[in-house]
Each structure stands twice: as C-alpha cells, then as structure tokens.
Amino acid sequence: MRFTKLVLPLFTLFAADSFAQEQLDIDPGHSNVNFTVRHLVVAKVSGSFSSFSGAIMYDEKDMTKSSVNVAIKAWFRQL
C-alpha cells in the first residue's frame, strides 16, 4: 500500500505533459511483459513475452473513458 501512495503522485507529475496526446503507443524497446506462476505451491516458474504491442488512450477530462489496449503474441511450444 505504501508503494502505491508513493508511485501514483510521481507518475501523475511525470506523465502530466506526456498525456497531452490522446493516444500513447507502448514502446517495446523500453517495455517488457513478464509473469510468474506458482507450480504445486512449492516452486515458481517465471517467463516473459518478447513480442507485444499496445496503446494507452487517455481522456484528460473524463478518466473513466481512458483505456489500455495490449496485444501479446503467445505461442505454445511442446517439449
């Protein structure tokens, strides 16, 4: 909880000028998509996705109309 209180005001201050645009594309060169899954309550398996894209739609006047759209290319590789 303490982390959220600290990050949110900093994010708002940092991104205020950036959100002047209506759509912001996610930069794959400066972003990553990672995951961690518990296996049998004993171990954790981690991984990442290398192919993804997305955009953030920001409505400054009405935050409820803002959205995030992300597409992740996931494939199954049988071992």
ZADO-1210 file (C-alpha; in nm, 4 decimals, padded with zeros to 6 digits):
<atoms>
<atom x="00.0000" y="00.0000" z="00.0000" code="MET" pos="1"/>
<atom x="00.2789" y="00.2395" z="00.0819" code="ARG" pos="2"/>
<atom x="00.4343" y="00.1782" z="-00.2606" code="PHE" pos="3"/>
<atom x="00.1119" y="00.2826" z="-00.4359" code="THR" pos="4"/>
<atom x="00.0909" y="00.6085" z="-00.2428" code="LYS" pos="5"/>
<atom x="00.4473" y="00.6942" z="-00.3404" code="LEU" pos="6"/>
<atom x="00.4339" y="00.5965" z="-00.7079" code="VAL" pos="7"/>
<atom x="00.0975" y="00.7415" z="-00.8061" code="LEU" pos="8"/>
<atom x="00.1804" y="01.1075" z="-00.7324" code="PRO" pos="9"/>
<atom x="00.5189" y="01.0726" z="-00.9014" code="LEU" pos="10"/>
<atom x="00.3578" y="00.9098" z="-01.2058" code="PHE" pos="11"/>
<atom x="00.0967" y="01.1850" z="-01.2240" code="THR" pos="12"/>
<atom x="00.3592" y="01.4591" z="-01.2105" code="LEU" pos="13"/>
<atom x="00.5894" y="01.2861" z="-01.4573" code="PHE" pos="14"/>
<atom x="00.3194" y="01.1959" z="-01.7074" code="ALA" pos="15"/>
<atom x="00.1089" y="01.5129" z="-01.6968" code="ALA" pos="16"/>
<atom x="00.2786" y="01.6636" z="-02.0024" code="ASP" pos="17"/>
<atom x="00.3052" y="01.3277" z="-02.1789" code="SER" pos="18"/>
<atom x="-00.0706" y="01.2737" z="-02.1679" code="PHE" pos="19"/>
<atom x="-00.1441" y="01.5884" z="-02.3653" code="ALA" pos="20"/>
<atom x="-00.1837" y="01.3474" z="-02.6590" code="GLN" pos="21"/>
<atom x="-00.4911" y="01.1316" z="-02.6853" code="GLU" pos="22"/>
<atom x="-00.3086" y="00.8071" z="-02.7740" code="GLN" pos="23"/>
<atom x="00.0309" y="00.6880" z="-02.6491" code="LEU" pos="24"/>
<atom x="00.1875" y="00.3808" z="-02.8100" code="ASP" pos="25"/>
<atom x="00.3752" y="00.1366" z="-02.5863" code="ILE" pos="26"/>
<atom x="00.7431" y="00.1261" z="-02.6865" code="ASP" pos="27"/>
<atom x="00.8578" y="-00.2406" z="-02.6964" code="PRO" pos="28"/>
<atom x="01.2218" y="-00.1318" z="-02.6785" code="GLY" pos="29"/>
<atom x="01.1677" y="00.0269" z="-02.3375" code="HIS" pos="30"/>
<atom x="00.8965" y="-00.2058" z="-02.2000" code="SER" pos="31"/>
<atom x="00.8644" y="-00.5696" z="-02.1028" code="ASN" pos="32"/>
<atom x="00.5935" y="-00.8236" z="-02.0205" code="VAL" pos="33"/>
<atom x="00.6874" y="-01.0773" z="-01.7514" code="ASN" pos="34"/>
<atom x="00.4951" y="-01.3346" z="-01.5498" code="PHE" pos="35"/>
<atom x="00.5408" y="-01.5691" z="-01.2538" code="THR" pos="36"/>
<atom x="00.3259" y="-01.8774" z="-01.1911" code="VAL" pos="37"/>
<atom x="00.3209" y="-02.0982" z="-00.8808" code="ARG" pos="38"/>
<atom x="00.3648" y="-02.4676" z="-00.9523" code="HIS" pos="39"/>
<atom x="00.2374" y="-02.7160" z="-00.6918" code="LEU" pos="40"/>
<atom x="00.2676" y="-02.4476" z="-00.4196" code="VAL" pos="41"/>
<atom x="00.6393" y="-02.5322" z="-00.3973" code="VAL" pos="42"/>
<atom x="00.8084" y="-02.3620" z="-00.6899" code="ALA" pos="43"/>
<atom x="00.7626" y="-02.0521" z="-00.9011" code="LYS" pos="44"/>
<atom x="00.8081" y="-02.0567" z="-01.2777" code="VAL" pos="45"/>
<atom x="00.8937" y="-01.7250" z="-01.4436" code="SER" pos="46"/>
<atom x="00.8857" y="-01.6221" z="-01.8046" code="GLY" pos="47"/>
<atom x="00.8440" y="-01.3335" z="-02.0427" code="SER" pos="48"/>
<atom x="00.6886" y="-01.2444" z="-02.3757" code="PHE" pos="49"/>
<atom x="00.9146" y="-01.0927" z="-02.6389" code="SER" pos="50"/>
<atom x="00.6523" y="-00.9872" z="-02.8918" code="SER" pos="51"/>
<atom x="00.3852" y="-00.7406" z="-02.7821" code="PHE" pos="52"/>
<atom x="00.2295" y="-00.4086" z="-02.8749" code="SER" pos="53"/>
<atom x="-00.0235" y="-00.1723" z="-02.7305" code="GLY" pos="54"/>
<atom x="-00.1543" y="00.1763" z="-02.6796" code="ALA" pos="55"/>
<atom x="-00.2868" y="00.3890" z="-02.3953" code="ILE" pos="56"/>
<atom x="-00.5894" y="00.6033" z="-02.4683" code="MET" pos="57"/>
<atom x="-00.6107" y="00.8901" z="-02.2211" code="TYR" pos="58"/>
<atom x="-00.9066" y="01.1219" z="-02.1781" code="ASP" pos="59"/>
<atom x="-00.7962" y="01.4112" z="-01.9577" code="GLU" pos="60"/>
<atom x="-01.1486" y="01.5377" z="-01.8990" code="LYS" pos="61"/>
<atom x="-01.3057" y="01.2029" z="-01.8031" code="ASP" pos="62"/>
<atom x="-01.0718" y="00.9314" z="-01.6697" code="MET" pos="63"/>
<atom x="-01.3491" y="00.6705" z="-01.6953" code="THR" pos="64"/>
<atom x="-01.3167" y="00.6933" z="-02.0746" code="LYS" pos="65"/>
<atom x="-00.9436" y="00.6145" z="-02.0651" code="SER" pos="66"/>
<atom x="-00.8276" y="00.2657" z="-02.1637" code="SER" pos="67"/>
<atom x="-00.5284" y="00.0416" z="-02.2262" code="VAL" pos="68"/>
<atom x="-00.5134" y="-00.1978" z="-02.5207" code="ASN" pos="69"/>
<atom x="-00.2347" y="-00.4590" z="-02.5248" code="VAL" pos="70"/>
<atom x="-00.1747" y="-00.7480" z="-02.7665" code="ALA" pos="71"/>
<atom x="00.0707" y="-01.0216" z="-02.6632" code="ILE" pos="72"/>
<atom x="00.1899" y="-01.2796" z="-02.9135" code="LYS" pos="73"/>
<atom x="00.1887" y="-01.6057" z="-02.7191" code="ALA" pos="74"/>
<atom x="00.2556" y="-01.9472" z="-02.8615" code="TRP" pos="75"/>
<atom x="00.2797" y="-02.2936" z="-02.7168" code="PHE" pos="76"/>
<atom x="00.5999" y="-02.4877" z="-02.7681" code="ARG" pos="77"/>
<atom x="00.5707" y="-02.8562" z="-02.6885" code="GLN" pos="78"/>
<atom x="00.8839" y="-03.0040" z="-02.5312" code="LEU" pos="79"/>
</atoms>
